[in-house]
């Protein structure tokens, strides 16, 4: 899925989002059954029901979970956010600036962790609230030096796969900086396994890697099939190892939707 939303552009929630992708039209967390995403809405009115959502200085977002009265539980939309990586779901954040107004797309996010803290509920009573730390995908794009770093070749493929699958689990995080470190570590575990899984051949065109790195390893790039940009954790079933040409085609080619759908099916077969 290549999402049609443009960063910082405003949309009509019902017509532009739910009419196309489904999901609950009320509340802060919408979980459409047939789309690979979770829609989160924040902004106008959130503080009136006790929510304390805020953008942090480092770009991460503090998001209070679902539940207006009493202690929050890790169910429904809260569980969907926590488990979004292993379930192959993106998190799309929208902000509403006035009641009944349009919602502005703030970007794709990754859950870096969560914690429990005391907040008032909508009646002003103290309760245990679930607070997620969401990290923007835009700040997690793979840098050149990361692409040149080989996956460890001294570990068997099965062990690399086990590490990658564990990386899809979201731990608790005490602060935004820890959350960011969690996300980057999880991303590396998935990337290491996917490059090893490819065994030196592009998982799109099946051609051998175009060259060897300085340490003699085949050069391929990790492509996040669901996402507009590469970076952040994902499940191994939605990441492919591609040659640079196929990687650019998957992002910018006229047939990018077809190519990404084919990749998704091919990688899922590999991960059965």
N, C-alpha and C positions, 0 to 999 in steps of 0.2 A: 504494500500500500504506500503510494506516494501522496501524502495529504495535500489537499488543494488550498490550504489556508496560508496566507501571506503574513509574515511577521508584522505585528502592530497594525494590521488592518482590522476594521470592525465588521462584525457579522450579526445577522439576526439569528438568535439562538434557535428558535423553532424552525424557521424556513431553511436556513443555510447549514445547520448542523444536524438537528434531529430528523428533519424530513429526508435527509440523504442517508444518514448513518444509523438512525435509530437511537435508542437509549432513553433514559428517564428525562422528561422535560422540566422537572422541578428538582430543586436541591442542588447541593454543591458538587456531587460526584455522580456522573452518568456513565453507566457501563453497558454500552450496546453489545448485544449478543453476537452479532454477525460482522462486526468491524474490529480490526486489530488495534483498538485504542480505548483509552479511558479519558473522558472529558471532565476536566476539573474547572469549576467556576468559583471565582472569588470576587471581592470588591464590595459594591454597595450593599449595605444591610448585614454584612457578615458579622460585624461587631455587635449588632443588636441581639444576636443569639449566642453571644459569648465567644465567638471565634476570634482568634488573635493571629491572623495571617499577615505576613510581612515579608518584603524583599530585603534580604541581607546585603551588606556592603560588598560581599564577594560574588554576588549574582545568584546565590542560592535562594530558595524560597521556603519560608516556614509556613507549613499548611496544616491547619487544625482539621482533624478528621471528621467523620460523620457521626451525628448524634446531638440533639439539642437539649435533652434532659437526662440527668443522671450520668453515671460513669459510662464512658465510651467503651465499646468492645471491638475486638479485631474480627469483625464480620462484615459481610456485604461490601460496600464501597471501600471501607478501610482495608479489608483483606485484599481487594482487587488492586489497590495501590501497592501494598506491601509485596504482592506476588506478581506484579506486572511483567517483570523480566522473564521469569520461568513460564509464564502463560503467553509470551509472545505479544504483549500489548504495549503500545506507546502511551505515554502520558502527555496530553495536550492541555495546556493551561490557558484559560480565558479569563479576562478581567472585565467586570461590569462597573461603569463609572457613575451611573444613575439608575434609579428604579425604573424598570420597564424599558431601559435603553438597550442599545446594541452592546455586544461583548467584543472585546479586543483580544486578538490572538497574541499571547505572550511567548509562545514557542513550545518546543518539545522538551520534556524534563525526564529525569531518571530519579527514582527513589534511592537516595543514598543511605537512608536509615530512618529510625523513628524512636521516639521516647514517650514516656508518660509524665505529664506534669499537671499540677492543679490549676484549673481555670474555672471561672463561674459559668454555670449553664444559663439558658435563656431566662430563668427566673432569678438569677443572681446567686444561686446556691453553689457552693464549692463542689467540684467533681473532678474525677481523674479523666484527663483528656489525652487523646493520642495526637501527637504532633510529629508530622513527617518533615524531613529535610529533603527537598527536591533540588537536584542539581541540573542546570541547563545543559542540554546536549551540545549547544553551540560552543560551549567552552571545553568540550572533550574531544574535538576533532583530532585525529591521529597526526602527530607531527612527523616531519621527515626523519628525525633521528629514531623515532619509534618504528617506522617502517623498515629501517635498516637494521634493527635489532632482531637477530634470529631467535626463533623459538628454541628452547632447550632441546638438544638432540640426544641427551643422555637419559631421557625418561621414555618409557614405553607409551605407545599411543593410548592404551587403556587408562593409564594413570593421568595423562594429560586430559583425557575426556572426563574422568571423574572430577578433576579439579575444575574444569569448565562448568560442569553441571552444578557443583557446589557454589560456583560463583554466581549462579542465578538466584541464590537465596539472599535475602536482605537482612543483615544484622541490625541490632539497635545501634544508634549513633548518638554520642553525647554532644557533638558540636558540628557546625557546618564543615570545618576543616577535616574532621574525621570522616564525615560523610563523603567528601570529595576524594579522600584517600581510598575509601572503600570502593567507590565507583571505578577509580583508575585501576586498582588491583584486580577487580572483577573483570574489567575490560581486557586486561593483559592475559588473564587465565583463559578466556574464551579465544582470544586471538592466537595464543600459542598453540592451542589444540587444533584450531581450524587450519592453520598453516601446516601443521604436521599431518593432519587428515588428508590434505590435498596431495601429499607425497610428490611434490615438485611439479604438478600439472594444474593448469587453470581449471577450475570447476565449472566454467562456462563453455569455453571453446575446446577444452581438453588438450590444448597444446602445452608443451613443456614450458616452464618458466623462461622468460626471455634472456635471463643472464643469471650468474651466480653473484652472491654478495662477497664482500671481502673475506669472509670466513668460509666461503665455498658452499653456502646454502642457496637453494633456489629462491629467486626473488618473486614473491607474490604479495598481494595486498588484501587485507581483510575488508570485506564489503558487508555492511549491515543492510540486509535486503529491505526491511520495512522502512528505513529511515532516509530522510533527505540528505543528511550528512553522516559521515562515519565517525564514530566515537561513542564511548559509553558502553555499558555492558549489554549483552543480548544473549539469547539462548543459542547454543551451537546449531540448532535446527533452523535458525534464521540469519546465519552469517556464512558467507562463502569466501573462499580464497580465489582471487582473480588475478590475471595478468593485468598490467597497467592499461592496456587497450580496452579490454572488456570492462574494467572497472570504470573508466570514463564513459563507456557506452551505457553502462547500467545507470549512470547518473544523468547523462546529457543526450543520449541517443534518441532518435525519433521513435524507436521501438523499445524504449526503456521499460515501459509497463509490461510488455510481453516478455522481455528478457528477465525481469525480476520475478515475474510469476513462474517462469520456467525454472529459474534458480531455486525458488522456494520449494517447488515440488521435488527437484533433484536432491537438494540438501536434506529434505525430510526423509527421502528414501535412504540416504546414507546414515541417517540417525535412528532408523528403526531398530 
